[in-house]
Amino acid sequence: MKTSTTLLIFAYAFCLTSQVYAVTIAGPAVATSGATYTFTVAHSMAETPIIYTWQATDQTDVIHTDGEISDSVSFTWNTPGIKELTVTADNAEGTFSCIHNVDVRELQISDIRQIDDRIELTLSGTSSYSKYEILYRNGTDEWQIVSLPIRGEDGLTIWEDYQRTDSEIDSYKAVTTDDIAIASFNIMRFTKKKSEEELELMQILANIISRFDIVTIQEIIDKSGNAVENLKNMINDLGTNYDYIMGPPLGNTSYKEEYAYMYRTDTITVTKRYTFGDIPYNIFEREPFVAKFSANNGKFDFVLINIHTKPDEDEDKTAEEIASLLSVIEDARTEFADESDFIILGDLNADCDYFDEYSLSSPLKDDEYNWLITNGMDTNLASSRCTYDRIIITSDSEEDYAGYSSVFRFDQKFGLTYNEATAQA
């Protein structure tokens, strides 16, 4: 397989002020379009405070008042070319300016290859791109654009087609978008002990969650909240800030679980959250955790309903809980009367022994709802192919849906056995 490497070169620009003080600008001389880079300026000696004005090609000016000896700024360029970066500093001693050039290049896709009965597209290098668009067709079919919202990771296969052997790709490009990536994850028996002792698995969990703007988590068994706090800290160590909200311990027996939402703070804001009131009917083993979120770009508000149903094959408990999610949506519509985008997601146990996934009797099988994680997708780490986990959107949400949903098999990605993936002895 052919590979390519993106070489990241940091350059240092030395300038002289009117007071003959040496000044340094540090930052990349070569950058990848769509990725974010940080530039830093520093005096060898100067009087503070300093007012810094940063100006760059295709960027809005950034002004920092009351600056210290050192100052930093981050820029993202979405188009290739030579970009000029200028910083001007003002203090009681005078004014100085420095210019730094950055060669912004297109992201390199390492390989498009035909292997047996599939064609795949593999990414080399890393980026903060949020979508890949592929112009693709099968044989003599019409050309179509396949959009894949995903953040770059070295060596990640971002797209595969198993449909036909005469597949072909005409072109592909990486683009930045305002899409919000949402996922659901049942971290099997996620305890404080697991978060403290299974550090290799925790690193994998952090890498998984950092791919998304928001992740709903089920099966947390730790009322102290330490397990989720440890996970958040490990995610943030990767370089992007996340925070979380948790629900209370839930369960009709001494065994309790908690729900959580882990979200990226630079893209998502929590507006309101509550636990669904199941009194007096007590239908749910673990009442859904409902929360409203807003995209920080102001373009999308939505309500998520986090659920882990009870797997019960004898008393049709699971089917009853799934059907009763309709009342949760109705309650959320009352709570958030100005909202139209509602999404159910979590471990619904909606397959195999617990639920007939092909039955149309459930009210959630109405045309009003779209099951994005479909029956043919395997969300189970065990050998049985069961689609327990689901994401279901209301019809009003479809106009905001980017059109792409899938299952991320992290066990296959990281080469883990069942016991390794679930951290069992």
N, C-alpha and C positions, 0 to 999 in steps of 0.2 A: 504494500500500500504506500502510495506517495504521501509524504508529509511536508508541511511547511511550517516555519517558525517565524513569529513576529518578534523582531528585535526591538526592545525598548531601550532607547538611549537617553540618558539624562544629561543635559547640558547646563553649564553654569555661565551666566553672563556677568562679567565684571564691569561696573561703571564707576565713574568718578563724579562726586557731587561738587558743587561750587566751593565747598569747604575742604575738598580733596580727601574726603572720607571714602574708603573702599566700600562698595555695595555689591551684594551678590543676589542674582535671581537664579533659583534652582527649579528645574522642571524638565519635562521630556522635550527632546528635539524632534522626535518622531512619535506620532500618535496614531491610533486607530479611530476612524470615524465612528461615532456612536458611543464611545467609551468616555468616562469622566477622568480628568487629570487635574492634579493639584500643583500650583506654582507658589513658590515662597520667595519673598524678598527680605533681606536683612542688612542692616548697617553693621560696620565694624564698631562704630561708636557714633552716637547722635543724641540730641536732646529730645525728650518726649514731652508732650504728645506729638504724634506725627499723623497727618492726614494722608491716607493712601488712596489714589485713584487708579483703578485698573481698567484698561481699555483693550479690547481684542476684536479682531475681525469676526463679524457675524455674531457678536455677543453684546449684551446690554452692559453699559458701564457699571462698575462696582466701586462704591466709595466707602471706605472705613475711616471714621473719625476716632479720635482718642487712641490712635494706634500705638503699639509698643515698638521695640527695636525690630521685631520680626512681624511679618504679616503674610497671610496666605489667601489664595482664592482658588476655586475650582471651576473649570470650564468643560463643556462638552460640545464638540463640533460634529455635525451630522453630514457634512459634505467634505470631500477631499480637497487638498490644496495647501499652499503655504499660508499660514495664519500668523499675523503679526500681533504680538502681545506687548503692550506698553504699560509700565507702572510709573506713576508720578507721585513723589513724596514731598510734602510741605511741612516744615517745622520752623521754629524760631530762627534757625540758622540759615534757612534758604530753601531752595527747591531743586530737586533733581529728577531726571527721568532715565529709564532704561528700556531698551527694546530687546525682545526675545522672539525669535521665529520658530514656529512649529510646523513640521511637515506632516499633515494629516493625510493618511492613506486609507483606502477601502479595506474592509475586513477581507481576509483571504479564506476562502473555503478550500480545504485541503484536497478533497477527493470526491468525485462522483463516480460510482463504480457499479457495474452489473455483477451480481453474485448469484449464481444459480437462478432462483425464481424471484429475485427481488432486486430493486435498485435502491441505493441508499445515498444519503448526503451527510457527510461528516464534517464537523467544525474543528478547526485547529486554532489554538490560541483562545483567549478569553475576551469578552466584551460586555457592555451593558446594553446591547441591542435587545429590544423586546419582541421583535417579530422577524421572521424570515418568509419571504414570498418567493414561491417557486412556480415557474411557468411549465406546466407538465401535461402530458397526455399519454393515454394508452393506445398504441397502434395508430389507427386512423381516426380515433375519437377527436372531438374538438379540444383545443388547448384550454386549460383551466388554470387558475391561480390557486395554489394551496398555501394558506397562511398558517404559520406555526409560531404562536407566541411563546417564547422561551428565552431564558438568559443563557449566554454563552458559557461553555465550560470546555476545557481542553480535552480533545478526543471524544467528544460527545456526538453520537449519531443522532442527528436532529430529525431525520425523516426517513422512513422506509416504506416501500410499496411492494406488497406481496401479491397484487392482483393478477398481473400478467407478465409474461416474459418479454413482451415487446414494448415495455414502458420506456419513455424517454423524457429527458429534461432539456428544455430549450434555454432557459436562463434562470438565474436566481439572484436575489439581492437581500441584503439585510437592511431593515428600516427601523427607526424608532417610532413608537406609537404611544398613545395614551391608554392602552389596554391595561386592565387590572387582572392579574393572574390569581385565581382562587383555587384552593385545594382543600381536601379533607383527609385526615390521617388518624386512624385508630392505632395509637402506639401501645401495643399489647401490654397490659399490666404495667403501666408507666409509674414506677415508684421512685421515692427518694433514693433508695438503695441502688436501683438501676442507674439513676442519673449520676451517682457518685462513683460507682464501681465499673460500669460498662462504658469506659471512656471512648473506646474505638467506635462503638455503636452510637454514642452521643455525637461524635464528630460527624458520622454519616447522617444522623438525624438533622444536625445543624445545616449540613450541605444541602439536604433535601428541602428543608423549609425555606432556606435563603433563595430558592428559585422562584418563590411566589410572593405576592404582595400580602396575602392573608391566608392562613391555614387554620381550619377548625380541627381541634384535637379531641379525641374521645379516649376513654378508659384510663384516665389519670386516677391513681389510687394513692393519694398523698394530700391530705387535708391541710398540711402545713404550707403547701405551695412551693416547697423547695425544689421539687423535681422540675417544674416548669421554669422557675427562676434560674436554675442551673443551665437548662436548655437555652433560655434567652441569652444568658451571658456567653455561652459558647457560640451562638449565632452571631452576636455582636462582635465577637473576636474576629469574625471573618471580614469585618469592615463596613457593614451596613447596620443601622440601628433598628432594632425591633423592640416591641413591647407586647404586653398580653393583658387580657382580662380573663378571669376565671369565674365559674359558677360555684354554687355551694355543693357539698357532698350530697349525693342523691342515691336512693335505693330503698326498697320496701323491707329490707332485712338489715342485718348488721353489716353486710357487705355494701360499701358505698363507692361511687365513682364521681369524678368531677369532669366538667367540660372546660375547654379553654379556646380562646381565639388568639393566635400569634399573628401580629400584623407589622408591616413595615411602616415606620413612623413618617418617613418622608413622602409616602404616597397615600397613606390611609389615616383617617381620624375616626375614632369611636364617638358616635353621637349619643346613644342610649342603649342600655341592655337590661334584660330582666329574665327571670326563670318563669316559664309558663305555669300558671296556677291550675293544678289538676284536681282541686277539691270541688265537689265531693266524690267525683267519679273514680279517681285513682286508677286511670287506665294505663298510664305510663309507669314503667319501672323506674325510669330516670327521665323526669320531665325535661322537655327541650329547653335549651338555653338560647334565647332570642336576642339579637343585637342589630342595631342600625349603624351603618358605616357610611362615610363620605370619602370620595376620592379627593385628594388635596388640590387637584387641578380644577375642581369645581364642576366636573362634567358628569359625575355619576354618583348617585346615592342608592343604597340598596340595603335590604334586610336579610340577614342570614339566620337560619333556624338549624341549630346544631343538635343532633339526635343520635343516641345509641339505644336501639330497641332491645328488648329482652328476647334472646333466642329460645323459643319454646315451641317445639313441634307437636306437643300433645294437646294443648288447649287453644291453639290458634291465637295465642297471645301476640305473636309478632305481627300477624296480619291485622289484628285489631288495632295495634299501636300505629301501624302504617296508615290505616284508614283514618285514624283519629288525628293524623297530622293536618287533615283538612281544617279541623277546628282550631288548630294552632295558627294556621295561616289566617283564618277569619279573625282570630283574636289579634293577630299582629296588624291586620288591616285596620282594625279599630284603634289600636295603639298608635299606629303611624298612618293616619288618615290621608296624609299628603303624599304617601309613597305608593309606587306601583310595581317595584321590582322586588320580588320575594324569592328566595332560594333556600330549598331544603337540602341539607347535605350532612353526611355522617355515615355511621355504620348502621344501616337499616336492617341488616340480616335478611335482605330482600332476595333470597334465592335458596336453592337446594331444599333441605328438610324443613325450613322455616316459612317459606313463602313461595307461592306459585308465580313466578315472574311473568308467565305468559297469560295469566288470568286477567280478564278485563273487569273483574268485579270490584276492584279497589277504586274508590272515588278519585284517587290520584292518577288513575289511568285515563281520566277524562281528557278531551282535547285541550282543556285549559292548562294542562301540565306537560312539560317536555322533559323526559328522562335522558339527561345528557350522557350519563354512564349507562350504557345499554346492556342488554342481556348477554351479548357475546363477549363482553370484557371481563377478564379475570382479575378480581381485586383481592384474592385470597392467597396468602403465602403457602398454605398447605397444598398437598398434591391435588386435592379436589378443585375443580374449576368452578368456583362459586362467585357470583357478583353480589357480595354482601353490601359493599359500600356503594352509595349512589349520590348523584347530584341531580336535583329536580328543580326546574325553574318554571315560574308562571308564564303564561303566554305573553303578558305585558313585558316581560324581561327579554323576549326574543329579539326585539329591535336593537337591544344593547349587547346582545351576545355576539362575540367575535367569530363564532362558527367553528371553534376547535376545542375538543375535549378528548381526554385519553386517560389511561392508567399508567403511572410511572412505576415500573417494576424495579425498585431500588435493590432488591435481592439479586436480580440478574445484572444490573448495572455495576454493582460492587462485588459480584461473585460470592455472595453469602449463602450458606446453607440455611435451612429453616431455623435450626437452633441458634445460629449466629445472628440471623435477622431479628429474632424475637428475644435474644439474650437469655436463652435457656441453657441450663447445664446439660 
